[in-house]
Amino acid sequence: MIKKNRVGAIIQTRMGSSRLPGKVMLDLCGRPVIHHVIDRVLESRLIDMIVIATTVDKKDDVLVVAVNNYHPRVVSFRGSEDDVLERYYQAAREYGIDTIVRITSDCPLIEPEVIDDVVRRFADGEYDYVSNVGDRSFPRGLDTEVFSFSALERAWREAVLPSEREHVTPYIRNHKDRFPSAEVSSSADYSSYRWTLDTIEDWRFIQVVYNELYQGKSYFHWLTVLEVLGDKPEIVKINADVQQKTS
């Protein structure tokens, strides 16, 4: 029986990457990156299930093997490689998800407490879309977007530009007159920090952070990461010069 008002995190992932191919299966403290991402999302108190949304390409078979039977609340879905909006819509439809939490698999420092803050803001208002990425104040890598299935379905039906199909939420974000929206901000501006995994420099940064804080379980608080970086500012410099991709 499908739960009414089911909240589901859909984590988009694939083995292809222009700057760091296979990054989500890299070995991080003895386990693949994707498992760390999943474990941190599982720490959320408000998410009912996690869908790993990958592609039908054979090179992504390894991802399905890695996540199937990993945890009772984790399932996989395979869809379009290029039309990610289509993949998200079909995944949400397949599993009866009413509230979608968008997470990307290149965020092994994703913070469950931040996820829950965004979900609560969404639940507390008459919103179609809530995120912490519009007016960025959290470190890049803690990105969380929450939107209704009805908003996703409308975007899926109406979006026609390639840029609106290759990514999930541009159509919603570009039409705020149609989708009531809100932003969640941190108490201070940490937007200069880069905690995402896209380049070899990012990989070295993530490895150092995990070597500092990982003790056999994935979850350590994002504020603890800030404390470590404050004590050891040389770690921040590892990937400080990496330019974020614009697409």
N, C-alpha and C positions, 0 to 999 in steps of 0.2 A: 504494500500500500504506500503510495507516494505521499509524503508529508506535505500538508498545506503550508504555503509560505516557506518553501524550502530555500535555504541559503546555500549556494554552492560556489566554491572557488574553482574557476576554470584557469588552468595554467597552460598557456600555449608554449609549445616546445618543438624543436626539430633538431636533427643532427647537422644540418647545413647552417653555416655561418660564414659570412664573407671575411671576417677578421680573425675568428678563432673557431674553426670547424670542430664539431664534436664536443664543445665546451661543457655541455650539460652532463656528459658522461666522464669527465675528467675525475681522477681519483683525488678526493679531498679528505685527508685524515682517514684513509682506508675505505671510503665509501664514495659513490658517485655524487656529483653535485646535485643532481635531481632529487636524490634521497634527502639531502640536507634541506632543500627547498620545501619538499613535502612535509618533513618533520616539523619545520618551523611553522608552516601553515596549520598543521594539525594542532598546534598549541593554541590556536584561536578558540575562544569559547563560544563563538557565534556561528561558525561554519559547520554545516551539517555533512557536507561531502566535498570531495575534491575530484575534479575531472582533469586528467592529463590529456590535453587536446593536441595531438600530433597529426602528421600527414599520412597519406596513403603510399608515399614513396617507400620502397623497400629498405632504404638506408635507415629509416626510422623504426624498423622492426625491433632493433635493439632497445629502443625506449619502451616499447610496449612490453617486452619481456622484463625489463627492469622494474616496471611499476605494477604489472598485473600480479595479484595476490600479495602485494607488498603490505597492504593494510586494508581492513574491512571497509573503511570509508573512502578508499581511493579506487577509482575506475579509470579506464582509458577510452578515448574516442579518436577515430581517424577520419580526416576530412581533407578538404582542399588545401593544397600547398600554398597557392598564391592568393586565394580569396579567403583571408583569415576571418573576415566578418561572417562569411558563409560557414566556416568551420565552427566559430563560436555559437552562432545561432543554432546550428544543427545539434551541437553538443548539449546546449541548454535545453533544447526541445526533447532530445532523446532521454534526458534524465529528469525532466520535469522540474527544472530549477526556476524559481520565481524571482529570486534576487541573485544577481550574478556578481561575483567578486573577481575582478580581473587581476591576475598576477602573471608575471613572466618568469620563465625558468632560469633566467640569468641573474637572479637575485638571491643568492645563498645567505644573505643577511636580512632577508625580509622579516619584519617585526610583527608578531601576532597581536601585540597590544595596539599597535598603530592600525592594523587591519580592523580590529574590533572598534576602534574609535570611529573609523570611516563608516563601518556598517551601522553603528549606533546613530550617527548623524543622518544617514539615509533613512533609517527606520523611524526617527523622531520627527521627520518632516514630510511634506508632500512633494518629494523630489523624484525625478526620473534618474538623476545622475549626481553622485557625490564622489569627490576624489581629493587626493593630496598632491596632485601634480600640476594643476593649473597655475596657481601662484605658488611656485615651489618654495618650501621652507625646510622640508626634510631632506636628508641625504638622498642622492640618486641611488636607487637600489632598494628603497622602502616604498616604491610606488604602488599605490592601491587605488583602484577605481571600482565603484559599486554602482550598478544600474539595474533597472527593472527589466524583466523579460519583455514587457510591452515596448519599452524604449528600444531594446535590442531588435525586436521584430520589426519595428517601424524603420529603424536604420537599415536593416537587411532588405526591406522592401524598396526603400526610396533611394539609397546611396547608389550612385552610378559612376562617380569618378574613381579611377584606379587607386588614388591615395586614400579613398574612403572604403575601399574593399580590401586593400593590402594590410590595413590596420583596423582595429576593432572600433575605436570610439571617435575618430575625427568627425564623422557626420553628426554625432550627438553633440560634441563639443563646439562644432561650428554653427550649430543651430540652437543656441540656448533659448531663443524665443519660443521654440517648440518643446524644449525639454527643461523643465524647472531644475536648476542645478545649485549645488553648494560646494564649498571648499573647506577642508580641514587643514589647519596650520599647526606647526609646532610652537612652543613657547619662545623659541629663538630661531634665528636664521642659520640653518645648517646646510643650505643648498649648495655650498661650495664643495662639500664632500662627495666623493664618487665611490659608491660601494657596489656597483654593478659589475657584471662580468662580460666583457666584450673584446678585450685585447689581452695580449700576453702580460702587459703591465698590470692590468686589472687582476689577472690570475695570480701574479706574484703578491699583490696586495691582499687578496682574499686568503691566500695560503698563510701569509704572515699573521693575519688577524686570527684565523682558526688555530694556528699553532700557539698563539698567545692564550686563547680562551676556551677552545674545545676540549672537553674532558669526558669523552665517551657519550655525550648527548649533544644534540644539535642546538638546543635553545640556550642562548645567553642574550641578555637584554641589550637593546641598541644603545642605551645610555652607558652601559659598561664598555661597549666599543668606543664610544666617545671619550671615556676616561682613559682608556689605553692610548688612544691617539693623542690625547692631551699630554700624557706622560712621555710618549715617544713620537714626537712630531715627524721624525724621519720616515715613519711608515706612510704617512699621508703623501709624502713626496714621490712614492713609488709610481703612482699613476696620476699624479696631479696634472700632468701635461697632456693627458689623453683627451682628444676632442670627441664629444658625443656626436654620433651619427644623426643626421637630420631626417632620415627616412628609415 
